[in-house]
Amino acid sequence: MPTFTVETDRRCQAVDVTERVESALPADANGTATIFVRHTTAGVAVNEAESRLLGDFESMLTDLVPDDGWDHDRLDGNADAHLRTLLLGPGETVPVDDGDLSLGTWQSVLLVECDGPRERTVTVRA
């Protein structure tokens, strides 16, 4: 099962991984690809990867879910990251034609870090 790692450098960060996902697909893949992150404080989303929009996305997540005041914080201080990830989910399914993702013109696959900086592992299955 193809995987790759992504290094993040901020607490909340959206990283375009579209090219890495496509590189992980077999050249003759057809059907769908599942892109999945095996972490409870990171997610996967499909959206536009324009830099200002990515910044807005990160700001939206931090505005929607405050950093502190959560019960889970008494355990390890990262409840906000878990809650932000609940809004995203751990994966996406994207159509694939001849080894290429069938994304819309402005769509990209994003790894969304909510508890960084960290190293994350992304799994791709076609």
Secondary structure, 3 states (H helix, E strand, C coil): CCEEEEECCCCCEEEECHHHHHHHCCCCCCEEEEEEECCCCEEEEEECCCHHHHHHHHHHHHHHCCCCCCCCHHHHCCHHHHHHHHHHCCEEEEEEECCEECCCCCCEEEEEECCCCCEEEEEEEC
